[in-house]
């Protein structure tokens, strides 16, 4: 098989193997950075809040952290800036309450709307109006 590549076939095959392995490692390592952590935070009232942290890619080459507080229905997005001093490296980009967002049933959606889908699913099945062949 290596004879088809010529005298440098082994080197070419080795180079292809190394590059494809590196691509697979990079892709899988990107997948693993999206794993969330669920630290328990004890609130002053004694309740336990769950805050999930996600490593996110904000844009190519820019990494960040998203925090989701399920108890208070908020999300915060931070950007990590490695070129800044340590005490300025983590910058809050945005924060938002999603308490009311999750109550929306239909916002910025295309056809069919959720109400239309519900109507279709609840409608009784229609009988065939075309006579069947004998």
C-alpha positions as CSV (number, residue, x, y, z in Angstrom):
1,X,0.0,0.0,0.0
2,X,2.8,2.4,0.8
3,X,4.3,1.9,-2.7
4,X,1.4,3.9,-4.2
5,X,2.7,7.0,-2.3
6,X,6.2,6.6,-3.7
7,X,9.5,6.7,-1.8
8,X,8.2,9.3,0.7
9,X,5.0,7.4,1.2
10,X,5.7,6.5,4.8
11,X,6.4,10.1,5.7
12,X,3.3,11.3,3.9
13,X,1.2,8.7,5.7
14,X,2.7,9.5,9.0
15,X,2.0,13.2,8.5
16,X,-1.6,12.5,7.5
17,X,-2.0,10.4,10.7
18,X,-0.6,13.0,12.9
19,X,-2.7,15.9,11.5
20,X,-5.9,13.8,11.6
21,X,-5.2,12.8,15.2
22,X,-4.6,16.4,16.2
23,X,-7.9,17.5,14.6
24,X,-9.8,14.7,16.5
25,X,-8.1,15.7,19.8
26,X,-8.9,19.4,19.2
27,X,-12.6,18.6,18.4
28,X,-13.0,16.3,21.4
29,X,-11.3,18.7,23.8
30,X,-13.7,21.5,22.6
31,X,-16.7,19.2,23.4
32,X,-15.4,18.5,26.9
33,X,-15.1,22.2,27.7
34,X,-18.9,22.5,27.5
35,X,-19.4,20.3,30.5
36,X,-21.2,22.1,33.3
37,X,-20.5,22.1,37.0
38,X,-23.3,22.3,39.6
39,X,-21.9,23.7,42.8
40,X,-24.3,23.9,45.7
41,X,-24.4,27.4,47.3
42,X,-26.0,27.7,50.7
43,X,-28.2,30.7,50.8
44,X,-28.6,32.9,53.9
45,X,-32.1,31.5,54.3
46,X,-30.7,27.9,54.5
47,X,-31.9,26.9,51.0
48,X,-29.5,25.4,48.5
49,X,-29.2,27.2,45.2
50,X,-27.8,25.5,42.1
51,X,-25.5,27.5,39.9
52,X,-24.3,25.9,36.7
53,X,-21.1,27.1,35.1
54,X,-20.3,26.5,31.4
55,X,-17.1,27.2,29.5
56,X,-18.2,28.9,26.3
57,X,-16.5,30.2,23.2
58,X,-17.7,33.8,22.7
59,X,-16.0,34.1,19.3
60,X,-13.0,32.4,17.7
61,X,-10.1,32.7,20.1
62,X,-12.1,34.3,22.9
63,X,-13.2,32.1,25.8
64,X,-15.7,32.8,28.5
65,X,-17.8,31.5,31.3
66,X,-21.6,31.5,31.6
67,X,-23.2,31.2,35.0
68,X,-26.8,30.1,35.2
69,X,-28.6,30.5,38.6
70,X,-31.7,28.4,38.4
71,X,-33.2,29.7,41.7
72,X,-33.0,33.3,40.8
73,X,-33.5,32.8,37.0
74,X,-30.4,34.7,36.0
75,X,-27.6,34.2,33.5
76,X,-24.2,36.0,33.5
77,X,-21.6,35.9,30.8
78,X,-18.0,36.6,31.6
79,X,-15.0,36.9,29.2
80,X,-11.6,35.8,30.2
81,X,-8.9,38.2,28.9
82,X,-5.5,36.5,29.3
83,X,-3.6,39.6,28.1
84,X,-4.8,41.7,31.0
85,X,-3.4,41.7,34.6
86,X,-4.8,38.9,36.7
87,X,-7.1,41.2,38.7
88,X,-8.6,42.5,35.4
89,X,-8.7,39.2,33.5
90,X,-12.3,38.3,34.1
91,X,-14.8,40.8,32.7
92,X,-18.6,40.7,33.0
93,X,-20.1,41.1,29.5
94,X,-23.8,40.8,30.3
95,X,-26.3,39.7,32.9
96,X,-30.0,39.0,32.5
97,X,-32.9,37.6,34.3
98,X,-34.8,35.0,32.3
99,X,-37.6,34.6,34.8
100,X,-40.2,36.0,32.3
101,X,-38.4,34.8,29.1
102,X,-39.2,31.2,30.0
103,X,-42.9,32.0,30.3
104,X,-43.1,33.2,26.7
105,X,-45.0,30.8,24.5
106,X,-44.3,32.4,21.2
107,X,-41.6,34.9,20.5
108,X,-39.5,35.3,17.3
109,X,-40.6,32.0,15.9
110,X,-41.4,30.9,12.4
111,X,-44.5,29.1,11.2
112,X,-46.1,27.0,12.4
113,X,-46.6,28.8,15.7
114,X,-46.9,26.7,18.9
115,X,-50.6,27.4,19.1
116,X,-51.1,26.1,15.5
117,X,-49.1,22.9,16.3
118,X,-51.2,22.3,19.4
119,X,-54.4,22.8,17.3
120,X,-53.2,20.3,14.7
121,X,-52.4,17.7,17.3
122,X,-55.7,18.2,19.1
123,X,-57.8,18.1,15.9
124,X,-59.7,14.8,15.3
125,X,-58.2,12.8,12.4
126,X,-59.9,13.6,9.1
127,X,-61.6,10.8,7.2
128,X,-60.6,10.2,3.6
129,X,-62.9,12.0,1.2
130,X,-61.6,10.1,-1.8
131,X,-63.4,6.8,-2.4
132,X,-61.1,3.8,-2.2
133,X,-60.5,1.7,-5.3
134,X,-62.1,-1.7,-5.3
